[in-house]
Amino acid sequence: MPAKARMILATVMSAMMVFMVTLVVTYVNLGPAPDFLLRWAKAYFIAWPVAATTGFLVFPLARRATDEIVRLIG
């Protein structure tokens, strides 16, 4: 997969996953607090670049591992 497509995939996938994970974890930790949205947004904007960068870097390894697992079970 070309680097440009890998970057777009990592950005989109991480945005969606981090959205849900930070939302749920922030709610579990705080409950319906008055400043919930502010705290959730802070968690989201800290976690998203980390997740996107990680996704971009580990995608080739994850793809190879997936191919190998599928080969072994197939």
N, C-alpha and C positions, 0 to 999 in steps of 0.2 A: 504494500500500500504506500503510495507516495506520501512524503512528509506533510504536505499541505492537507491532504485528506485525513491523515492521522491526527493532525492538530485540530481540525474541525471536529472530528469524531470525539476526541478527548475532551474538547471544550463543551460540546453539547451533552454528551453522556454525563460528565462530571457535574454540569449545571443542574441537570435533572436529579441525579442521585444525591448531591449535596443539599439540594432544596429539601427533599423529603427527610433525609437523615438529620439535618440540623433542626428542622421543624419538629420532628418527633422527640429528639433528645432534649431540645430546649424546653418543650412542653412537659416532658417527664420530669425534668429537673426543677422547673419553675412553677408549673401549673398555669392557670389563667392570671398571671401577674399583670399589673397595670402597664409595665414597661416590656411586656413580652415581645411585641413586634420589634422594638429597638434592639433588644438582646438577641433575638433570633437573627435579625439582619446583620448584626455584628458578627455572629458566629458564621453565618453564610458567607460573608465577604472575606473572612479570614480563611475559611476552609476551601472555598472554591478554587482559588489559584493553586493551592497545594494539591488538591485532587486533580486538577487539569494537568498540571506539570507531571505529576506521578503517572497519570493515565497515558500521557504522551510518551513518557520514557519507558514504561513497562509494557506497553501494548505489543511490541514485537515478541517479547519473552512470553507474554500470556498467550499470544496467538500460536507460537511454537508449542507451548505446553498443551494447549487445547488440541492442536493437531495430533500430538503424540498420544494424548489420552483417548481421543476418538479412534486412532489407529489401533491402540491396544484393546479397546473394548469392542471394536468392530470386527 
